[in-house]
């Protein structure tokens, strides 16, 4: 099952819960998607977002039956800046 996450940087690394690097791919975001995102953010927060995502990050995940798995998205150039991403069934 693939996961898609919007990201700002093109220097991204994905690791699984055991620290192995997961193959990932960056896809460009269509202008129409960015426009809709800005409208939704402004409607809910009353202001435009400070940073615009540039890419969709796509990577395959594996989840055991009735379980979960954890993936970490981090900047490829900076260490210690992690975003936890959980998947579950």
DRENDO-955981 format. One record per residue (C-alpha): residue in one letter; x, y, z; residue number from 1. Coordinates in steps of 0.2 Angstrom, whole numbers, plus 2048, in hexadecimal, padded with zeros to 3 digits. Example, Ala and Ser with C-alpha at 12.3 -4.5 7.8 and 13.67 -1.06 7.14 Angstrom:
<rs>
(r 'A' (83E 7EA 827) 1)
(r 'S' (844 7FB 824) 2)
</rs>
This chain:
<rs>
(r 'X' (800 800 800) 1)
(r 'X' (808 811 7FB) 2)
(r 'X' (807 820 806) 3)
(r 'X' (808 832 800) 4)
(r 'X' (80D 841 80A) 5)
(r 'X' (810 853 805) 6)
(r 'X' (821 859 808) 7)
(r 'X' (82A 86A 805) 8)
(r 'X' (83C 864 803) 9)
(r 'X' (843 858 7F5) 10)
(r 'X' (850 851 801) 11)
(r 'X' (846 844 80B) 12)
(r 'X' (84A 833 812) 13)
(r 'X' (83D 826 818) 14)
(r 'X' (842 819 825) 15)
(r 'X' (837 80B 82C) 16)
(r 'X' (836 806 83E) 17)
(r 'X' (846 7FC 83D) 18)
(r 'X' (850 80A 836) 19)
(r 'X' (851 803 824) 20)
(r 'X' (850 810 816) 21)
(r 'X' (83F 80E 80C) 22)
(r 'X' (840 812 7FA) 23)
(r 'X' (836 822 7F7) 24)
(r 'X' (831 82D 7E8) 25)
(r 'X' (82D 840 7E6) 26)
(r 'X' (81F 845 7DB) 27)
(r 'X' (81B 857 7D6) 28)
(r 'X' (80B 85E 7DD) 29)
(r 'X' (7FF 865 7D0) 30)
(r 'X' (7FB 878 7D2) 31)
(r 'X' (7E8 874 7D4) 32)
(r 'X' (7EC 86A 7E3) 33)
(r 'X' (7F6 878 7EB) 34)
(r 'X' (7E8 884 7E7) 35)
(r 'X' (7DB 879 7F0) 36)
(r 'X' (7E7 876 7FF) 37)
(r 'X' (7E9 889 801) 38)
(r 'X' (7D6 88C 800) 39)
(r 'X' (7D3 87E 80D) 40)
(r 'X' (7E1 885 819) 41)
(r 'X' (7DB 897 817) 42)
(r 'X' (7C9 891 81B) 43)
(r 'X' (7CE 888 82B) 44)
(r 'X' (7DC 893 832) 45)
(r 'X' (7D7 8A4 82A) 46)
(r 'X' (7E9 8A6 822) 47)
(r 'X' (7F3 89E 815) 48)
(r 'X' (800 891 819) 49)
(r 'X' (812 897 81C) 50)
(r 'X' (81A 88A 811) 51)
(r 'X' (813 881 802) 52)
(r 'X' (817 86F 7FF) 53)
(r 'X' (820 86B 7EE) 54)
(r 'X' (81F 858 7ED) 55)
(r 'X' (815 849 7F1) 56)
(r 'X' (820 83C 7FA) 57)
(r 'X' (81B 82B 7F6) 58)
(r 'X' (821 81B 7FE) 59)
(r 'X' (81B 809 800) 60)
(r 'X' (816 803 811) 61)
(r 'X' (813 7F2 819) 62)
(r 'X' (807 7F0 827) 63)
(r 'X' (804 7DF 830) 64)
(r 'X' (7F1 7D9 832) 65)
(r 'X' (7E9 7E2 841) 66)
(r 'X' (7F9 7EB 844) 67)
(r 'X' (803 7FB 840) 68)
(r 'X' (814 801 83A) 69)
(r 'X' (81E 811 83D) 70)
(r 'X' (827 81A 82F) 71)
(r 'X' (833 829 832) 72)
(r 'X' (834 837 825) 73)
(r 'X' (844 842 827) 74)
(r 'X' (84E 84F 81E) 75)
(r 'X' (85C 847 814) 76)
(r 'X' (868 855 819) 77)
(r 'X' (863 858 82B) 78)
(r 'X' (863 84B 838) 79)
(r 'X' (857 84B 847) 80)
(r 'X' (849 853 83E) 81)
(r 'X' (83C 845 83D) 82)
(r 'X' (82A 843 839) 83)
(r 'X' (822 833 840) 84)
(r 'X' (815 82B 834) 85)
(r 'X' (80A 81D 83B) 86)
(r 'X' (800 811 830) 87)
(r 'X' (7F3 805 837) 88)
(r 'X' (7E6 7F9 830) 89)
</rs>
